[in-house]
Amino acid sequence: MSSRDLYTMLKMRIDVFVVEQKCAFPEMDGKDPEALHLRLLAGKALLASTRIIAPKGASDPAYIGRVVVSPDHRGKRLGDKVMVESIAACESLFPGSRIALSAQSHLERFYKSFGFETVSEEYLEDDIPHIDMLRPVSRASAA
C-alpha cells in the first residue's frame, strides 16, 4: 500500500470513528503495521475497508476490525461486500480458525447475517455500546 493509500484509509477511519461518532480514542493503536488491510475501491476512490489480524496462537481466532464504509458511499451494501471478502480472506489465510470481532451493538443483526454469534454482554468501549462476536469455523474452511 502506498503512503497515499495508507493516508486515505486512516483518514476515512478517523473521519468516521473519531469525528462522525464523536469518539476520542487512539485510532492509531499500533496494530496496523502487522495487519492485513482489505480495501474496496472504485478506481482510486476508497469505498470501504477492514483490517484483519492473524490469530495469536493455534487455538485463537483471527480478528476482523476497523470495518468502515465511506460516508459518501453508504446505502450501497458495501459493508456486505467488504465483510464477505474479509471472511473469505480469514478462511483462506487461517483455515480452521474462528473469526472474532468487537461490534457496535446496533450492528449485531448485520454481523449475525454473516454467521457471527454474540459471545459477551454489552459493554462500553469509548462510550459506545459494543458486544463481542465470534464466527465458528466454517465447514469449507476446516476441510
Backbone torsions as a table, in degrees:
resi	resn	phi	psi	omega
1	MET	NA	132.7	179.6
2	SER	-73.0	164.2	178.2
3	SER	-62.7	-35.1	177.3
4	ARG	-65.5	-42.2	178.4
5	ASP	-64.3	-42.0	177.7
6	LEU	-62.0	-45.5	178.5
7	TYR	-58.4	-46.2	-178.6
8	THR	-60.9	-43.7	-179.6
9	MET	-65.8	-46.9	-179.6
10	LEU	-65.5	-37.2	178.2
11	LYS	-63.7	-42.6	178.9
12	MET	-62.4	-43.9	179.5
13	ARG	-62.0	-44.1	179.1
14	ILE	-66.2	-42.1	178.4
15	ASP	-58.4	-38.4	-178.2
16	VAL	-85.0	-57.1	-171.5
17	PHE	-73.5	-34.0	-176.1
18	VAL	-98.0	-51.7	-174.2
19	VAL	-79.8	-59.0	-176.1
20	GLU	-61.5	-43.9	-177.8
21	GLN	-87.3	3.8	177.1
22	LYS	49.4	53.0	-173.9
23	CYS	-129.1	104.0	177.9
24	ALA	-80.7	109.2	179.2
25	PHE	-150.6	163.4	-177.2
26	PRO	-77.9	82.5	178.7
27	GLU	-56.0	-39.5	177.8
28	MET	-85.8	85.3	-170.8
29	ASP	-99.0	7.5	177.7
30	GLY	85.6	-2.8	-177.3
31	LYS	-92.0	-18.1	-176.1
32	ASP	-62.1	-38.9	-178.3
33	PRO	-60.4	-29.5	-178.6
34	GLU	-98.0	-3.3	-175.4
35	ALA	-90.2	157.8	169.4
36	LEU	-93.5	128.6	-179.8
37	HIS	-107.3	123.6	174.8
38	LEU	-103.1	133.4	-179.0
39	ARG	-127.7	140.5	173.2
40	LEU	-104.2	118.5	-174.4
41	LEU	-118.9	152.0	167.6
42	ALA	-125.2	99.9	-170.2
43	GLY	66.2	-122.4	177.4
44	LYS	-98.2	-3.4	-178.3
45	ALA	-79.2	128.8	177.4
46	LEU	-83.8	120.4	-178.4
47	LEU	-98.3	-39.3	-176.9
48	ALA	-161.0	160.7	176.3
49	SER	-156.3	162.0	171.1
50	THR	-142.6	167.4	169.7
51	ARG	-127.9	144.5	-179.0
52	ILE	-118.1	131.7	178.1
53	ILE	-114.6	130.2	-177.5
54	ALA	-64.7	152.3	174.6
55	PRO	-58.4	142.5	179.4
56	LYS	-77.1	-33.6	-179.7
57	GLY	-139.6	173.7	-175.2
58	ALA	-60.0	-32.2	-178.0
59	SER	-100.2	1.9	-179.8
60	ASP	-86.2	154.1	177.9
61	PRO	-81.9	159.3	164.3
62	ALA	-73.4	163.6	-175.6
63	TYR	-133.0	127.6	173.3
64	ILE	-103.9	128.8	-179.9
65	GLY	-146.6	177.3	179.1
66	ARG	51.1	44.2	177.5
67	VAL	-74.7	119.2	-175.4
68	VAL	-146.2	140.5	174.6
69	VAL	-118.2	135.5	179.3
70	SER	-56.9	134.2	177.3
71	PRO	-55.3	-29.5	-179.7
72	ASP	-74.0	-10.1	-174.7
73	HIS	-128.6	22.7	178.6
74	ARG	-75.6	160.0	179.1
75	GLY	83.3	8.6	-178.8
76	LYS	-111.9	11.0	179.6
77	ARG	63.6	29.0	178.9
78	LEU	-71.4	-28.2	174.6
79	GLY	-60.3	-39.6	176.6
80	ASP	-60.6	-47.2	-176.9
81	LYS	-63.7	-44.6	-177.9
82	VAL	-70.3	-31.0	176.4
83	MET	-71.2	-41.7	177.6
84	VAL	-58.2	-45.4	179.7
85	GLU	-67.1	-38.0	179.7
86	SER	-66.5	-42.5	177.8
87	ILE	-64.5	-44.2	179.0
88	ALA	-60.9	-40.4	178.7
89	ALA	-64.3	-44.0	178.3
90	CYS	-61.1	-43.7	-179.2
91	GLU	-66.1	-34.7	179.6
92	SER	-75.2	-45.0	-176.4
93	LEU	-78.9	-31.6	-174.9
94	PHE	-130.6	60.9	-176.4
95	PRO	-58.7	139.1	-179.9
96	GLY	84.2	1.7	178.6
97	SER	-99.0	142.6	170.5
98	ARG	-72.6	167.8	179.2
99	ILE	-125.1	129.9	-179.2
100	ALA	-114.3	157.8	171.0
101	LEU	-158.4	158.7	173.0
102	SER	-108.2	115.1	-173.3
103	ALA	-107.5	141.4	167.5
104	GLN	-62.8	133.7	-171.0
105	SER	-54.3	-36.3	-178.0
106	HIS	-68.7	-10.3	178.9
107	LEU	-101.5	11.6	-177.8
108	GLU	-55.8	-47.3	-178.9
109	ARG	-62.9	-39.2	177.6
110	PHE	-57.2	-50.9	-177.8
111	TYR	-70.9	-32.0	175.9
112	LYS	-61.5	-31.5	180.0
113	SER	-65.4	-14.0	177.2
114	PHE	-104.6	12.4	176.2
115	GLY	91.8	6.9	177.3
116	PHE	-79.0	144.8	178.2
117	GLU	-117.9	141.9	178.0
118	THR	-72.6	129.1	-176.7
119	VAL	-125.0	11.9	178.1
120	SER	-145.6	165.0	168.6
121	GLU	-75.5	162.4	176.6
122	GLU	-66.7	141.4	177.5
123	TYR	-142.1	161.0	177.8
124	LEU	-93.0	128.2	172.0
125	GLU	-124.1	114.7	-177.0
126	ASP	55.1	40.2	178.2
127	ASP	67.5	17.3	176.6
128	ILE	-119.3	129.0	178.7
129	PRO	-62.8	130.2	-179.8
130	HIS	-131.5	163.9	171.0
131	ILE	-139.5	150.6	173.1
132	ASP	-89.6	139.7	-179.3
133	MET	-132.7	151.6	-177.0
134	LEU	-139.1	135.9	177.1
135	ARG	-108.1	121.0	179.8
136	PRO	-62.7	163.8	176.6
137	VAL	-63.1	129.4	178.6
138	SER	-77.7	153.5	-179.7
139	ARG	-60.6	-39.7	-179.6
140	ALA	-65.5	-38.5	-178.8
141	SER	-71.0	-33.7	-177.3
142	ALA	-77.8	-18.7	-176.2
143	ALA	-77.1	NA	NA
